[in-house]
Amino acid sequence: MQIVLQVSIPQLKKMAAYYAPYAVSKAPKGAVFAAKLSQATVTAYKSGKVLFQGSGFKVEAARWQDTANQPTQKRHASHVTPGATIPTDFANWSVIGSDEVGAGAYFGPLTTAAVFVSKNDLDWVKALGIADSKTLTDAKMRDIAPEIIQRLPHHVVNLLPEKYNALQPHNNVNQLKAISHNFALHKVLEKIAPITPDAILIDQFAQATTYFNYLSKAQQSPVIRQNVYFTTKGEQYHLSVAAASILARVVELDTMVALSHEAGMTLPIGAGKAVDLVAAKLIRQGQDLNHFAKLHFANTAKAKSLVN
């Protein structure tokens, strides 16, 4: 089971940064990078072709479908359809949505937010202009976030690097995401009780069975299961996910400002060469990378090689 997407060079760079936490040390000949996730492998080539394989290939490919040319699907592969399981009138329901940011960035936290948008608040949220949160500038998000915080029930899990690094050896990145989503959703459910949402929508990063297996393996309690939906591009299906995306992003940005202040230099977002140079500078100054960065990224070894 596999699918091939043709992407632009700028998009290829974005994908390389996104999959940096999952990168394998030896990529196939001609490949820009190769990444191994729990349910899929991703191999990107200089030509712009990106190969998705494994049982979770559809979920991974769907992340990039809108920015790619028409995919080339191999025999036995089915079409990737984000939102296929979402009811047609879902956008008008009262929903708790959740999303996370920071998984592909070396410096800074893994930040997850959950936000409840009731039917009565839908028009108010629409008026904020957040329907496509992925296109908003950071400045616009900073303007909108305080209004979300003031009016809508929400919770944010901000996993700082030191805590992330303590948990990561025993939990892969997607498991940490699952734990964070589940905890944030639980907290919002507590805040709105006795009201119950019509549904919960998680911006999908793993198949549903895998998500719940992660929570079971991590012995999480309670596990939020009732009326839970998963889809990639969740912000397109309900404004609650768009609101959660904005809230998570602004908390991440604020955390990066604070960490940069502590470091005495600007910590870049991403996992490219600029990140290696800043990490090397921190090492030379005797600062503790554990406080600023996700140490399992390949950037750690690259930074150390620049120092030695």
SVG drawing of the C-alpha trace seen along z (x, -y; Angstrom):
<svg xmlns="http://www.w3.org/2000/svg" viewBox="-27 -42 64 46">
<polyline fill="none" stroke="black" stroke-width="0.4" points="0.0,0.0 1.6,-3.2 1.1,-6.6 3.4,-9.1 2.9,-12.8 4.8,-15.4 5.6,-18.5 7.5,-21.7 11.0,-22.2 9.8,-24.7 7.2,-22.2 9.8,-19.5 11.8,-21.6 8.8,-22.0 8.2,-18.3 11.9,-17.6 11.5,-19.9 8.2,-18.3 9.6,-14.8 12.9,-15.6 11.9,-13.9 11.3,-10.6 14.3,-10.8 16.4,-7.6 20.1,-7.9 20.6,-6.4 18.2,-7.5 18.0,-5.5 20.2,-6.7 18.8,-9.9 16.6,-10.6 16.5,-14.0 15.3,-12.3 13.5,-9.2 11.4,-9.0 9.9,-6.1 6.7,-6.6 4.7,-4.0 2.3,-3.3 4.1,-4.7 7.4,-5.4 8.0,-8.6 10.8,-8.9 11.4,-12.1 13.5,-12.5 15.3,-15.4 12.9,-15.3 10.1,-16.3 8.5,-12.9 7.5,-11.8 6.7,-8.1 4.3,-7.2 4.1,-3.5 2.7,-1.4 -0.7,-0.9 -0.9,-4.6 0.1,-5.9 -3.3,-7.6 -3.2,-9.6 0.4,-10.9 -0.2,-11.7 -3.4,-13.5 -1.4,-16.1 0.2,-17.3 -2.5,-16.5 -3.6,-20.1 -0.1,-21.4 0.9,-18.6 0.2,-17.9 -2.2,-15.0 -0.9,-11.9 0.3,-8.8 -1.4,-5.9 0.1,-2.4 -2.1,0.7 -4.2,1.6 -3.9,-1.9 -7.1,-3.8 -7.7,-7.5 -6.8,-9.8 -10.0,-11.6 -9.6,-13.9 -12.9,-14.2 -14.4,-11.1 -15.9,-10.0 -17.2,-13.5 -21.0,-14.0 -22.2,-16.5 -23.6,-18.9 -20.7,-18.6 -19.7,-22.2 -22.9,-23.3 -22.4,-21.0 -21.2,-21.9 -17.7,-20.5 -14.4,-20.3 -11.5,-20.5 -7.9,-19.8 -4.6,-20.4 -0.9,-20.6 2.2,-22.4 5.9,-22.1 6.4,-18.4 8.7,-19.2 10.7,-22.0 14.0,-21.3 13.8,-24.2 10.8,-24.9 7.8,-23.0 5.2,-20.5 2.0,-22.5 -1.5,-21.1 -4.7,-23.0 -8.4,-22.0 -11.2,-24.4 -15.0,-24.1 -17.1,-25.9 -20.9,-25.6 -23.5,-26.1 -24.3,-29.4 -20.7,-30.6 -20.2,-29.6 -21.2,-32.9 -19.0,-34.8 -16.0,-32.6 -16.7,-33.0 -16.6,-36.8 -13.0,-36.4 -12.0,-35.3 -10.3,-32.1 -11.9,-29.7 -8.6,-28.9 -6.2,-29.2 -3.3,-27.9 -3.2,-31.0 -3.2,-33.5 0.0,-35.4 1.5,-35.1 0.5,-38.7 -3.1,-38.1 -3.1,-34.9 -1.8,-37.0 -4.7,-39.4 -7.3,-36.6 -6.0,-34.3 -6.9,-36.6 -10.5,-36.7 -10.6,-32.9 -9.2,-32.6 -11.7,-35.1 -14.8,-33.6 -14.3,-29.9 -13.7,-27.0 -10.2,-25.7 -7.1,-24.0 -3.5,-24.0 -0.8,-21.4 2.6,-23.0 5.2,-20.3 8.5,-22.2 11.8,-20.6 13.0,-19.3 9.7,-17.4 9.6,-16.4 13.1,-14.9 12.3,-13.1 9.3,-11.4 10.5,-10.9 12.8,-7.9 9.8,-5.9 7.2,-7.4 7.5,-8.2 6.4,-11.6 3.0,-10.5 2.4,-8.9 3.3,-12.2 0.8,-13.9 -1.9,-11.4 -1.3,-11.9 -1.4,-15.7 -4.6,-15.7 -6.4,-13.3 -5.5,-15.4 -6.5,-18.7 -9.8,-17.2 -10.5,-15.8 -9.8,-19.2 -12.2,-21.0 -14.9,-18.4 -14.5,-19.1 -14.8,-22.8 -18.1,-22.6 -19.8,-19.9 -22.7,-19.1 -22.8,-20.2 -21.7,-17.5 -20.5,-18.3 -22.1,-16.8 -18.6,-15.5 -14.9,-15.8 -12.6,-16.4 -8.9,-15.6 -6.7,-16.9 -5.4,-13.6 -1.8,-12.5 -2.4,-8.7 -5.1,-6.3 -7.8,-6.0 -6.9,-2.5 -3.2,-3.6 -4.2,-6.7 -6.1,-4.7 -3.4,-2.1 -0.9,-4.9 -3.1,-5.9 -3.6,-2.4 0.2,-1.7 0.8,-4.9 -1.9,-3.8 -3.8,-7.1 -7.0,-7.5 -9.6,-8.6 -9.4,-8.0 -11.8,-10.2 -13.5,-7.9 -17.1,-9.0 -18.1,-10.7 -14.5,-11.2 -13.7,-11.9 -10.4,-12.1 -9.4,-13.8 -6.5,-15.6 -7.0,-19.3 -9.5,-19.3 -9.8,-23.1 -11.6,-22.8 -14.4,-20.7 -15.0,-22.6 -14.0,-26.0 -13.1,-24.5 -10.0,-22.9 -9.1,-26.3 -9.4,-27.9 -7.3,-25.2 -4.6,-25.6 -4.4,-29.4 -4.2,-29.0 -1.5,-26.3 0.5,-28.4 0.4,-31.5 1.4,-29.6 4.3,-28.1 5.4,-31.5 5.2,-33.0 7.3,-30.1 9.9,-30.6 10.2,-34.3 10.8,-33.3 13.3,-30.6 15.1,-32.9 15.4,-35.5 16.9,-32.8 19.3,-31.7 20.4,-35.2 19.7,-34.7 16.9,-34.1 16.0,-30.4 14.7,-29.7 11.7,-27.5 12.2,-24.5 15.0,-21.9 17.2,-23.3 20.9,-24.4 20.1,-27.6 19.0,-25.5 22.3,-23.5 24.3,-26.8 22.4,-28.2 22.5,-24.9 26.3,-24.7 26.6,-28.3 24.6,-27.3 27.0,-24.3 30.0,-26.5 28.6,-28.9 28.1,-25.9 24.3,-26.2 22.2,-23.1 20.5,-22.0 18.1,-19.9 16.4,-23.1 15.9,-24.5 15.6,-21.6 14.2,-18.2 17.4,-16.3 16.4,-13.2 16.4,-15.3 19.3,-14.8 20.2,-18.4 21.8,-17.6 24.5,-15.4 24.9,-17.9 25.4,-20.8 28.0,-18.7 29.9,-18.0 30.1,-21.7 31.7,-22.3 34.2,-19.4"/>
</svg>
